[in-house]
C-alpha cells in the first residue's frame, strides 16, 4: 500500500460517475490521450482516486473502465470505498441491496448487455469485480522512503496507517460511524478532529462545499454529483484544481443535498 511519489500525483475526490467532469479535469491537469486510449501526463504524473468512482451519476461503467485500464497499465491507483465495495459484492453475485445510486450501476449494465451481449458483459463484470475486490483500504505516498501522505476514502485513524484488517477496511470505507439516525442516515463521528499524526491525510466520501482542512487532514469531496465540483489535490504542489459539475445529477435538492444545492 506504499507508493513512492515519483513525478507527482493527482489525487481525485469522489467522481460518482461524473465522467465528463473527470475528463475535463484530466485535460485541465495536462493529461493527453494516446493512441491506445490511455491518458498520459507529459511529466510522468499519475492519478490516484479516493474511490466512489461509480454510482449516483450517469457514467459508472466508463468511470470504472477508466480505472481498470489505467491501474492495469501502472498509470493510476484506486482505493476501496463504500460504493466500490457494494458494487464489488454485487459483481461477485452476493446478495446486496442496490440503493443510494448503486441501482444506476445495475441499470447501466443492463443497457450494456443489450448492446454488447452477455458474454462481453460477463467478461467486463469479472474484471471489474477483481479490481474492486483487490484495491487496498488506503495508500501511503512516500518521499525518499518516508511516509508523507495517506489517502483513504472516508478517513483513517493514525494507528491504522500501514495496516489492514476488516475493522480498518470498514473504517476507511465508511469512516467513524456510530449507528444511524431516525431517518436511517449514518451518524458520523468527526475522526479528523482527534487526528494528531504527522502524515497528511487526504480523504473524500463526506461532501463539503469547499475543501475542508482540519488538523493535518484535507477533505476533497466537493460533491460533483450533487451539483458541486470535482476536486483534485496535486501533490507535492499542494494545489487544488476544480471542475464545476455540469448539473446536479443526484436528484437531491435543498436540505437533502449535502452541499446545499
Ligand atoms: Mn463514499
Boltz pocket constraint, residues with backbone or C-beta under 6 A from the ligand:
constraints:
  - pocket:
      binder: B
      contacts: [[A, 52], [A, 81], [A, 82], [A, 83], [A, 153], [A, 154], [A, 173], [A, 204], [A, 205], [A, 206]]
      max_distance: 6.0
